[in-house]
Amino acid sequence: MAAVLDSRLKALLQSTFSRWRADTVNLQLSDDQMMLEATLERVFREHSTGPRIRAAEPVGFDQALWATLVGQGIPALRVPEDKGGGGMSLMHAVLAAEQAGLALASAPLVEAIVANRLLAVAGSGQAEALLGECLDGRAIVTLALRDAGREPQQLVPAGAVADAVICLEGDAVTIRRGVTRLDMLADGAGQTQHGAIAAQRLDLGRATSCIELPAARTAFEAMLAEWKLLTAALVALVARRAIDDAARYACEREAFGRRIGEYQGVSHALADAFVDVDGARMLVWRTADAIARRESGAAALLSMAWWWAASRSGDAALKALRVFGGYGATLEYDAQLCYRRAGAHALIAGDPERELLRAADLVFGPVAGRPAPAVALPDAGDVAIDFDWGPEAAAARERTRSFIARHGGAQMTRFMRDSLDGFDPQLHRQLAAEGLLYPEMPPEYGGPGLSGRSAAAIHETLAEAGWHLLVPGITGLVWRVIHHFGSDWMKQELLPQVATGDIHLALGYTEPSCGSDIFAAKTTATKAGDDWLINGQKMFTSSGHRSDYNLLITRTAPDKHRGLTLFIAPVKQPGYSVTEIRTIGDDRTNVTFYSDLRVPDRYRLGDVNGGTKILALALAIEQSGGGVYLGGLRQLCGAALAWARQDGAQGRPIDEPRVRLAIAEAVARSHVTDALSRRSIWNFEIGRVKKHEGPMVKLFGSESWSGCSQKLLRLAAPDTLLRGYAGAGLVEWSARRNIAATIYAGTSEVQRSLIAEAGLGLPRTRG
Ligand SMILES: Cc1cc2nc3c(=O)[nH]c(=O)nc-3n(C[C@H](O)[C@H](O)[C@H](O)COP(=O)(O)OP(=O)(O)OC[C@H]3O[C@@H](n4cnc5c(N)ncnc54)[C@H](O)[C@@H]3O)c2cc1C
């Protein structure tokens, strides 16, 4: 369904950005992972149809489906090969859970996968015997989520169909068989549950047998961690199914003479749900990778992935349900089923916010006087995917840190933020000399020729330090457009000067009468001999007072889309003037005026009246990375944490749950932004630009930065009413600064439309 850029743009991107190497970020699934996905997709298409799912209610178990899955060896995919299983990685299990979620499978796949693995590695003959029963389909084993000693009666996932339950009681790990099943309704009237996921209340204290395993508590906790990750993967894809169904319906159903997908009340809600759920999916993948590489923050990532997937999937499924109007509430439609399933999977471990508190303990340290949470993670095996940007990007990040350490300091931070345009020509030339100004500029034009990943690492590091380099930020967008579409002459003339930091470029898209609708530009270009005369006015031409050349959209014919021509107009000449505009976020931007500005034809970019197509790439470049938003979010988290760790009248704010939750949410959102951004940059670099992925990063990153800033502004009040450069003062600045981030480079509403159209196949809503 996802739209991709047309083949010409793809070829151009591939030729320029194909420096991606196999030793760095790689989100391509391996052949056997794709085969697993395809197998499960086929099995579920045949065995998890609407009538079969309904027939399996209210318990939520389809015996024939289960037999097929067992026959394919799916519940044993994490069991080592020498114990009769598939010996597959954690990521394979994630993919299996995703397919089960997408198919609303009536099968306790996640529970069986993790429990079977524990049986295999427990070092017990009795466990292995039970595993044998599981592998040939005679038994199903599950796990109890809470301590069986403290809470013998508890809701157990797959408890309705499991023959045995692996439990933790104190430090002892046991297998209990013949456990007493309890009624689900308080009045004992029957077996039913919210989402029909085969969960059941069990009395773990009343079992016919109880075997203690030699496996340590850590083995149980590692199993529980894997269960959380797989359930997060599953629940995100239940919600994704709901969104896809709703998008299809919105393309067909009409109201008031239009398809309902043409109403933004529908399409934007689905776009938001899609971003949340896809963000959950990418965070799960990122976590699997972090566990595999034994990153120190992997356990915190897992808690954040669980919290995010569990708390957003139910909301997303509900938004999708509402797209069906009254039909969504009927039992005939799958929408209600998705909503109930998402809720049931997400809530079975309790309120998801508890897991965010656990993430807070892991990231910030426990509340004073409390023990640190225990951490045990599964052995992930070869997950095949790789989120790491590789050695080149790591070195670029280090060089940037070193540059900031040599040239930075409190004075520089103030200068960067408060001079309104933080521009020091000498500093910019030094950044250029060290390859940090335009990292991707090819060596033939004097640049370092680094990858997009390295560029993103540099931009993030600068933003984290509070260095907001607006002038090169905008020049960096324009030179890449020149590199793709400029003539050889133009490239030779301009790019070497850009590379050294000697000339600067600005973007002249927005006009007084049109911003989001950039194709409605009125500024004219008329032919005057071999030259063109430009007349009109542009709004918000940031760094237009510094620029030597402006990328201008001009009107050269009346047709809205086929009447636009682009120029890289030299503006240091008569006919160009600038008026300053100051913004709430300490930005300086400009109104720029063009009065018979004479531009030789050699500065034309692309064909006469051919500007629209170039703009598609220019906008894709602008929206492809999330470095600014991610850096901003991280800086915000650091500032909020610094404030929260100071002693106040009532103790340290960081010890209050509401403070921990708010800062942990900002940290979690930064990880979702990061995961989405890495995927977008990777796809961009290999020339597989999906038009919706950049807007997803832009929308999620900027809205998260903004939303978290507003929340923290209130949370740390009244300290945040005073301006400053650290702690609460920096939160105050952040709350002002990032407002524009949700507006420039396309407002959040425009991003939602792009995501709905390109990612969900919904109709255009923008005329
Ligand atoms: C700090 C800053 C720096 C900027 N720098 C530059 C720059 O360097 N170069 C440049 O060319 N521009 C720049 N811009 C301009 C920016 O790109 C525009 O402000 C933005 O595209 C919105 O255009 P507008 O302000 O005309 O608002 P409008 O397009 O008039 O929008 C007004 C409101 O209507 C909503 N809206 C509009 N169309 C739709 C739609 N189809 N569906 C739903 N809602 C819609 C918008 O989301 C917004 O809420 C900058 C802006 C700021 C704030």
The ligand as a MOL file (V3000), in Angstrom:
LIG
                    3D

  0  0  0     0  0            999 V3000
M  V30 BEGIN CTAB
M  V30 COUNTS 53 58 0 0 0
M  V30 BEGIN ATOM
M  V30 1 C 10.4450 29.5010 12.4190 0
M  V30 2 C 9.9830 29.2470 11.0260 0
M  V30 3 C 10.9050 29.1030 10.0290 0
M  V30 4 C 10.4900 28.8880 8.7160 0
M  V30 5 N 11.4400 28.8070 7.7240 0
M  V30 6 C 11.0290 28.7330 6.4310 0
M  V30 7 C 11.9740 28.7990 5.3760 0
M  V30 8 O 13.1880 28.8740 5.5880 0
M  V30 9 N 11.5390 28.8110 4.1040 0
M  V30 10 C 10.1970 28.7180 3.7880 0
M  V30 11 O 9.8650 28.7120 2.6250 0
M  V30 12 N 9.2620 28.6560 4.7790 0
M  V30 13 C 9.6540 28.6600 6.0770 0
M  V30 14 N 8.7150 28.6170 7.0830 0
M  V30 15 C 7.3100 28.6130 6.7390 0
M  V30 16 C 6.5940 27.3130 7.0060 0
M  V30 17 O 7.0120 26.3130 6.1160 0
M  V30 18 C 5.1020 27.6070 6.9050 0
M  V30 19 O 4.7790 28.4710 7.9850 0
M  V30 20 C 4.2510 26.3720 6.9530 0
M  V30 21 O 4.4390 25.5980 5.7940 0
M  V30 22 C 2.7590 26.7180 7.1110 0
M  V30 23 O 2.3640 27.6790 6.1910 0
M  V30 24 P 1.5510 28.9690 6.6600 0
M  V30 25 O 2.2970 29.5870 7.7810 0
M  V30 26 O 1.2400 29.7800 5.4770 0
M  V30 27 O 0.2130 28.3780 7.2570 0
M  V30 28 P -1.0340 27.8690 6.4290 0
M  V30 29 O -0.6110 27.0040 5.3310 0
M  V30 30 O -1.8950 29.0300 6.0940 0
M  V30 31 O -1.7610 27.0010 7.5220 0
M  V30 32 C -2.5440 27.5550 8.5760 0
M  V30 33 C -3.1720 26.3950 9.3530 0
M  V30 34 O -4.0040 25.6420 8.4620 0
M  V30 35 C -3.5860 24.3010 8.4710 0
M  V30 36 N -3.7310 23.7540 7.1270 0
M  V30 37 C -3.2950 24.2780 5.9590 0
M  V30 38 N -3.5710 23.4630 4.9460 0
M  V30 39 C -4.1710 22.3880 5.4850 0
M  V30 40 C -4.6820 21.1860 4.9400 0
M  V30 41 N -4.6450 20.8960 3.6450 0
M  V30 42 N -5.2380 20.3150 5.7910 0
M  V30 43 C -5.2820 20.5640 7.1140 0
M  V30 44 N -4.8440 21.6820 7.6730 0
M  V30 45 C -4.2800 22.5770 6.8670 0
M  V30 46 C -2.1300 24.3060 8.8950 0
M  V30 47 O -1.7390 23.0720 9.4320 0
M  V30 48 C -2.1270 25.4310 9.8910 0
M  V30 49 O -2.5580 24.9470 11.1390 0
M  V30 50 C 9.1220 28.8020 8.4180 0
M  V30 51 C 8.1790 28.9000 9.4470 0
M  V30 52 C 8.5980 29.1350 10.7330 0
M  V30 53 C 7.5690 29.2620 11.8170 0
M  V30 END ATOM
M  V30 BEGIN BOND
M  V30 1 1 1 2
M  V30 2 1 2 3
M  V30 3 2 2 52
M  V30 4 2 3 4
M  V30 5 1 4 5
M  V30 6 1 4 50
M  V30 7 2 5 6
M  V30 8 1 6 7
M  V30 9 1 6 13
M  V30 10 2 7 8
M  V30 11 1 7 9
M  V30 12 1 9 10
M  V30 13 2 10 11
M  V30 14 1 10 12
M  V30 15 2 12 13
M  V30 16 1 13 14
M  V30 17 1 14 15
M  V30 18 1 14 50
M  V30 19 1 15 16
M  V30 20 1 16 17
M  V30 21 1 16 18
M  V30 22 1 18 19
M  V30 23 1 18 20
M  V30 24 1 20 21
M  V30 25 1 20 22
M  V30 26 1 22 23
M  V30 27 1 23 24
M  V30 28 2 24 25
M  V30 29 1 24 26
M  V30 30 1 24 27
M  V30 31 1 27 28
M  V30 32 2 28 29
M  V30 33 1 28 30
M  V30 34 1 28 31
M  V30 35 1 31 32
M  V30 36 1 32 33
M  V30 37 1 33 34
M  V30 38 1 33 48
M  V30 39 1 34 35
M  V30 40 1 35 36
M  V30 41 1 35 46
M  V30 42 1 36 37
M  V30 43 1 36 45
M  V30 44 2 37 38
M  V30 45 1 38 39
M  V30 46 1 39 40
M  V30 47 2 39 45
M  V30 48 1 40 41
M  V30 49 2 40 42
M  V30 50 1 42 43
M  V30 51 2 43 44
M  V30 52 1 44 45
M  V30 53 1 46 47
M  V30 54 1 46 48
M  V30 55 1 48 49
M  V30 56 2 50 51
M  V30 57 1 51 52
M  V30 58 1 52 53
M  V30 END BOND
M  V30 END CTAB
M  END
